[in-house]
Amino acid sequence: MQQSTWFTPEGLEDLLPPQAHKLEFYRRKLIDSFHLSGYDLVLPPIAEFTDSLLTGTGRHRAIDTCRFTDQESGRMMGVRADMTPQVARIVSNRLKAADQISRLCYVGEVLKTRNNKAKGSRSPIQVGAELFGHAGVESDIEVIELMLDSLKVLNLPNLQLSLGHVGVVDELMSLAALSADDKAALLDILKRKAIPEYNAWLEASALSAPLKPVFAALMQLTGEASAVIQQAKNNLGGLSTVLDGALEHLEKVVAHISTTQGLNIHLDLADIRGYQYHTGVIFGCYSCGRRLQLIAKGGRYDGIGADFGLSLPATGFSLDLRTALDLLEPVAENSKGVVYAPVAADLAMKQKIAELREQGYQVVSCYDFATLEASAVRLVAEAGQWVLK
């Protein structure tokens, strides 16, 4: 009798053949591509004390983190819901890379307390890369290109890059001297892209006359990147050095990526995804197949590691390989074929099997050759030699 206890919880699932093999194949391709770009692999533990796990950029993950009491120390531990804070801890506290650029990559399973069906599994396979120790536009460009090149390694179709900059909205709120409540209300509206609510908020706000048209144009600053930047210069240019710097930063990114990648770039200056921890450029890459699907996302998050004693500029990205799995092409069989070998205490046979596997054959133990089809390839002993028949 089948029991309900044998089912996995909602949002947590097994990966069976051939999906598990497919995931491992593409995981290796991604990590190999990161390595060839100079990113060193780190493997943080699946769980650690919440004191460090939910510190700094990890605070926003508190509600998603499964927690339990460590039976060894009595302290509260958590299962990671995001690996980025762990990598920040490593570079700040373990590597102590204060005066150099550090490039790290990682892969591992994370766990979330809640099941958001729109965002896939509660246990994503997170793969990512982070660059620490550089605050300029060059490192943003490097990481964005690494993300795009990685997705090309996965052979994903019709990629589209989306850019934003959280500094634009942040600076506009500062110029308007919004109260904490007004900021919270505005951020909630922008997060939901609720245009009627935004218009109502704008109408009820006490913005100064010069800022009214600036805020009125904000939700319209979205579309093809070069056109949006020009429009933003017309609407936002000269208001502050921060805004001018953000637009100049984005213009350099767009010019570089347009030249080297040859794909469509979308820009949304009202995008506040990750506002609670991002500090500059944010980006995401979509695959435009049967439906538009977000594959990878990232951005700048300067000040990372401050709680660990070393504040560093940083930028990076991550993707959920489990969610992307259905979009990836099947893995081609790379063996020369299947060979069936008997189970025998024979050193020469054991050596022959090792040779065959080295050559790319898949050698499978067979307990009864009579059960095999006539076309099956067998390893048999003839005249003192092990040969394929």
URTA-V724583 format. One record per backbone hydrogen bond with DSSP energy under -0.5 kcal/mol. NH is the residue of the N-H (numbers start at 1). CO is the residue of the C=O. E is the energy in kcal/mol with one decimal. If there is no record, write none. Layout:
NH,CO,E + NH,CO,E
This chain:
6,3,-1.7 + 7,4,-1.6 + 12,9,-2.2 + 16,14,-0.6 + 19,16,-1.1 + 20,16,-1.7 + 22,18,-2.4 + 23,19,-2.6 + 24,20,-2.1 + 25,21,-2.3 + 26,22,-2.1 + 27,23,-2.3 + 28,24,-2.1 + 29,25,-1.6 + 30,26,-2.3 + 31,27,-2.5 + 32,28,-2.5 + 33,29,-2.0 + 34,30,-2.4 + 35,31,-2.4 + 36,32,-2.0 + 37,33,-0.7 + 37,34,-1.0 + 38,35,-1.8 + 39,34,-2.2 + 40,38,-0.6 + 40,103,-2.4 + 42,105,-2.3 + 48,78,-1.8 + 50,76,-1.8 + 52,49,-1.2 + 53,49,-2.3 + 54,50,-2.3 + 55,52,-1.2 + 58,55,-2.2 + 59,56,-1.8 + 60,57,-0.6 + 61,58,-1.8 + 62,59,-1.8 + 64,61,-0.8 + 65,61,-0.7 + 65,62,-1.1 + 66,79,-0.6 + 68,77,-2.2 + 70,75,-3.2 + 74,70,-2.6 + 77,68,-3.5 + 78,48,-2.6 + 79,66,-2.6 + 80,46,-2.2 + 80,78,-0.5 + 87,83,-2.1 + 88,84,-2.3 + 89,85,-2.0 + 90,86,-2.1 + 91,87,-2.5 + 92,88,-2.0 + 93,89,-3.0 + 94,89,-0.8 + 94,90,-1.5 + 95,90,-3.0 + 97,91,-1.8 + 98,96,-1.7 + 102,132,-2.3 + 104,102,-0.5 + 104,130,-2.5 + 105,40,-2.7 + 106,128,-2.1 + 108,126,-1.7 + 110,124,-2.2 + 111,80,-2.8 + 112,122,-2.0 + 113,64,-1.5 + 116,114,-0.8 + 117,115,-0.8 + 119,116,-1.6 + 120,117,-0.9 + 122,11,-2.8 + 123,11,-0.7 + 126,108,-2.4 + 126,124,-0.9 + 127,319,-2.6 + 128,106,-2.0 + 129,317,-2.0 + 130,104,-3.1 + 131,315,-3.2 + 132,102,-3.0 + 133,313,-2.6 + 139,136,-0.7 + 140,136,-1.0 + 141,137,-2.5 + 142,138,-2.3 + 143,139,-2.3 + 144,140,-2.4 + 145,141,-2.6 + 146,142,-2.3 + 147,143,-2.5 + 148,144,-2.4 + 149,145,-3.0 + 150,146,-2.2 + 151,147,-2.0 + 152,148,-1.7 + 153,149,-1.6 + 154,150,-1.2 + 155,152,-1.3 + 156,151,-1.8 + 160,286,-2.3 + 161,264,-2.1 + 162,284,-3.1 + 163,266,-3.2 + 164,282,-2.0 + 166,280,-2.0 + 168,165,-1.7 + 169,165,-0.6 + 170,166,-2.0 + 171,167,-2.3 + 172,168,-2.2 + 173,169,-2.3 + 174,170,-1.7 + 175,171,-2.7 + 176,172,-1.8 + 177,174,-1.0 + 178,173,-1.9 + 183,179,-2.5 + 184,180,-2.3 + 185,181,-2.5 + 186,182,-2.5 + 187,183,-2.9 + 188,184,-2.0 + 189,185,-2.0 + 190,186,-2.7 + 191,187,-2.4 + 192,188,-1.5 + 193,189,-0.7 + 193,190,-0.7 + 194,189,-1.9 + 195,193,-1.4 + 198,194,-2.3 + 199,195,-2.7 + 200,196,-2.0 + 201,197,-2.6 + 202,198,-2.7 + 203,199,-2.1 + 204,200,-1.9 + 205,201,-1.2 + 211,208,-0.7 + 212,208,-1.6 + 213,209,-0.7 + 215,211,-2.6 + 216,212,-2.2 + 217,213,-1.5 + 218,214,-0.7 + 218,215,-0.6 + 219,215,-0.6 + 220,217,-1.4 + 221,217,-0.5 + 221,218,-1.6 + 222,220,-2.2 + 223,267,-1.9 + 225,265,-2.3 + 228,224,-2.3 + 229,225,-2.5 + 230,226,-1.9 + 231,227,-2.4 + 232,228,-2.9 + 233,229,-2.2 + 234,230,-1.7 + 235,231,-1.7 + 236,232,-3.8 + 237,232,-0.8 + 237,233,-1.1 + 239,236,-2.0 + 244,240,-2.1 + 245,241,-2.4 + 246,242,-2.3 + 247,243,-2.3 + 248,244,-2.3 + 249,245,-2.4 + 250,246,-2.4 + 251,247,-2.4 + 252,248,-1.9 + 253,249,-2.0 + 254,250,-2.9 + 255,251,-2.3 + 256,252,-2.2 + 257,253,-2.8 + 258,254,-2.4 + 259,255,-1.3 + 260,256,-2.3 + 261,257,-2.5 + 262,257,-0.8 + 262,258,-0.6 + 264,159,-0.5 + 266,161,-3.3 + 266,264,-0.5 + 267,223,-2.9 + 268,163,-2.4 + 269,221,-2.5 + 271,268,-1.2 + 275,272,-2.0 + 277,274,-1.8 + 278,274,-3.3 + 279,300,-2.6 + 280,300,-0.9 + 282,164,-1.8 + 283,298,-2.5 + 284,162,-2.1 + 285,296,-2.9 + 286,160,-2.9 + 287,293,-2.4 + 288,158,-2.4 + 288,286,-0.6 + 289,287,-1.2 + 289,291,-1.1 + 293,287,-1.7 + 293,291,-0.5 + 295,285,-3.0 + 296,285,-1.4 + 297,318,-2.2 + 298,283,-2.8 + 299,316,-2.1 + 300,281,-2.6 + 301,314,-2.6 + 303,312,-1.1 + 304,301,-0.9 + 304,312,-1.2 + 306,303,-1.6 + 308,305,-1.2 + 309,306,-1.5 + 310,305,-2.3 + 312,304,-2.4 + 315,131,-2.0 + 316,299,-1.5 + 317,129,-2.2 + 318,297,-2.4 + 319,127,-2.5 + 320,295,-0.8 + 321,125,-2.8 + 321,319,-0.8 + 324,320,-1.7 + 325,321,-0.7 + 325,322,-0.7 + 326,323,-0.5 + 327,324,-1.6 + 328,324,-0.7 + 328,325,-1.1 + 336,360,-1.8 + 337,360,-0.5 + 339,362,-3.1 + 340,377,-2.8 + 341,339,-0.5 + 341,364,-2.6 + 342,379,-0.6 + 344,342,-0.8 + 346,344,-1.9 + 350,346,-2.1 + 351,347,-2.3 + 352,348,-2.0 + 353,349,-2.6 + 354,350,-1.9 + 355,351,-2.1 + 356,352,-2.5 + 357,353,-2.4 + 358,354,-2.1 + 359,355,-1.6 + 360,357,-1.0 + 361,356,-2.6 + 362,337,-2.9 + 363,361,-0.7 + 364,339,-3.0 + 364,362,-0.6 + 366,341,-3.0 + 371,368,-1.9 + 372,369,-1.6 + 376,373,-1.4 + 377,338,-0.6 + 379,340,-2.6 + 380,378,-0.7 + 380,387,-2.9 + 382,380,-0.5 + 382,385,-3.5 + 385,382,-1.9 + 387,380,-3.1 + 387,385,-0.6 + 389,378,-2.8
